[in-house]
Amino acid sequence: MGDSIAIDDVDRNIVELLRENGRCTNQQIADSLGLTAATVSSRIRRMEDADLLRVVAVSDFSAHGYHLLMEVAIEVDGRPASDVAMELAQFPEVFAAHLVSGRYDIDILVALRDFEDLPHLLLEKISRVRGIRAMVPAIAVDVVKYQFDVAPIETRTPR
């Protein structure tokens, strides 16, 4: 992991411009903020090296042929939940796996191409993972919000 660095208003402004348009060039950002392209480039590189910034492309699931989104709440027994989650995370259909508090131990998010793929995933793959006591699948019927740019960039203070 990168070194701890201080984040200032210039860094926050760079991140905000990248959130608005991930394709803008360093020169366009520099022009917007009254900086040089070299300054923008070095600040982006510094934040990336410190694991404070990652520029990624986010696309729509259906554009890639995935027509079924599902959340599965999983209760674990007889095995560490972290081990079960790591095993579930290896399935290509699972795009997110979380250890959670509450009634269930693990929450996974799944993308499938077609509804017909569901029995194979649930009955032949997930249910065969050792340690799963119960699972409650919930199919997404509509996506109300899907936003990746919600993590604030703030300076962390040591505890």
C-alpha positions in Angstrom: 0.0 0.0 0.0 1.1 3.5 -0.7 2.5 6.1 1.7 0.0 8.2 3.7 -0.4 11.6 2.1 -2.4 14.7 2.8 -5.3 15.5 0.5 -6.0 19.2 -0.2 -8.7 21.2 -2.1 -6.7 20.9 -5.3 -6.7 17.1 -5.1 -10.5 17.1 -4.3 -11.2 19.3 -7.3 -9.2 17.0 -9.6 -11.1 14.0 -8.3 -14.4 15.8 -8.7 -13.6 16.7 -12.4 -12.6 13.0 -13.0 -15.9 11.9 -11.4 -17.8 14.2 -13.8 -15.9 13.1 -16.8 -13.4 10.2 -16.5 -12.2 10.8 -20.0 -11.0 14.4 -19.5 -7.4 14.9 -20.1 -4.8 16.3 -17.7 -4.7 19.5 -19.8 -8.5 19.9 -19.6 -8.4 19.5 -15.8 -5.4 21.9 -15.6 -7.3 24.5 -17.7 -10.4 24.2 -15.4 -8.4 24.6 -12.2 -5.7 27.1 -13.4 -2.9 24.5 -13.1 -0.3 23.0 -15.4 -0.9 19.6 -17.0 2.3 18.4 -15.3 0.9 19.4 -11.9 -2.4 17.5 -12.5 -0.5 14.5 -13.7 1.8 14.4 -10.7 -1.1 14.8 -8.3 -3.1 12.0 -9.9 -0.1 9.7 -9.8 0.6 10.6 -6.2 -3.0 9.8 -5.2 -2.9 6.6 -7.2 0.4 5.5 -5.6 -1.1 6.1 -2.1 -4.2 4.0 -3.0 -6.4 7.1 -2.6 -7.5 7.2 -6.3 -8.3 4.7 -9.0 -9.8 5.7 -12.3 -12.0 2.9 -13.7 -14.7 2.5 -16.3 -18.1 1.4 -15.1 -20.5 -0.1 -17.6 -24.1 -1.3 -17.6 -24.6 -4.9 -16.8 -27.2 -5.4 -19.6 -24.7 -3.9 -22.1 -22.6 -7.0 -21.5 -25.4 -9.5 -21.7 -26.3 -9.8 -18.0 -30.0 -9.7 -17.5 -30.4 -11.0 -14.0 -29.0 -9.3 -10.9 -29.4 -11.0 -7.6 -28.4 -10.6 -4.0 -27.9 -13.7 -1.9 -27.8 -13.5 1.9 -25.9 -16.5 3.3 -25.8 -18.0 6.8 -22.6 -20.0 7.6 -22.2 -22.8 10.1 -19.2 -25.0 10.9 -16.6 -23.0 8.9 -15.3 -19.5 9.1 -17.5 -17.1 7.2 -14.4 -15.5 5.7 -13.3 -18.8 4.2 -16.8 -19.3 2.7 -16.8 -15.8 1.3 -13.4 -16.2 -0.3 -14.6 -19.4 -2.0 -17.8 -17.8 -3.2 -15.8 -14.8 -4.5 -14.0 -17.2 -6.9 -17.2 -17.9 -8.9 -17.3 -15.7 -12.0 -21.0 -14.9 -11.5 -20.2 -13.2 -8.1 -19.2 -9.6 -8.7 -19.2 -8.6 -5.0 -18.9 -10.6 -1.7 -19.2 -9.0 1.7 -18.9 -10.2 5.3 -21.8 -8.6 7.1 -23.3 -8.3 10.6 -26.8 -9.2 11.4 -28.9 -12.3 10.7 -26.7 -13.5 7.9 -22.9 -13.8 7.7 -22.2 -13.1 4.0 -23.9 -11.1 1.3 -23.0 -11.7 -2.3 -24.1 -9.9 -5.5 -24.5 -12.0 -8.6 -24.9 -11.2 -12.3 -26.3 -13.9 -14.6 -26.9 -13.8 -18.4 -30.3 -15.5 -18.2 -32.8 -16.7 -15.7 -32.2 -20.2 -16.9 -28.6 -20.0 -15.3 -30.1 -19.6 -11.8 -30.7 -23.2 -10.9 -27.2 -24.2 -11.9 -25.7 -21.4 -9.8 -27.8 -22.0 -6.7 -28.1 -25.8 -6.7 -24.9 -27.0 -8.3 -22.4 -24.3 -7.3 -23.2 -22.2 -4.3 -25.1 -24.9 -2.4 -22.0 -27.2 -2.7 -19.8 -24.8 -0.9 -19.0 -26.3 2.5 -20.2 -24.3 5.5 -23.4 -22.8 4.0 -26.3 -23.4 6.3 -28.9 -21.3 4.5 -29.2 -18.8 1.7 -31.8 -16.4 0.7 -31.7 -15.2 -2.9 -33.4 -11.9 -3.9 -33.7 -11.0 -7.6 -33.4 -7.4 -8.5 -36.5 -6.3 -10.3 -35.3 -2.8 -11.0 -32.1 -0.8 -10.4 -33.0 2.4 -8.7 -29.4 3.6 -8.1 -26.0 2.2 -9.1 -23.3 4.7 -8.2 -19.6 4.1 -7.9 -18.4 7.6 -7.1 -19.7 7.8 -3.5 -16.5 7.3 -1.5 -15.3 10.7 -0.3 -11.7 11.6 -0.5 -10.6 12.9 2.9 -7.5 13.2 4.8 -7.3 10.4 7.4 -6.1 11.2 10.9 -4.2 8.6 12.8 -6.1 6.9 15.6 
